[in-house]
């Protein structure tokens, strides 16, 4: 899933560690979200949206790869 978390964090001049502390997650989790390696669950996505005062859909957007398939978690 595409997101603008890195840009939002940069606007606040927060490090990944500072954002992680505010969200009660690890710095590695913040990094994984920013790089698209991890899609947060709804509770964390809502915490992120509240922290930045934005709707979830303005932060997280479904990505599409070249084959036209959705990007992110695969259904189990």
Buried (B, 14 or more C-beta within 10 A) or exposed (E): BEBBBBEBBEEEEBEBEBBBBBBEBEBEBBBBBBEBEBBBEEEBBEBBBEBBEEEBEEBBEEBEEEEEEEEBEEEE
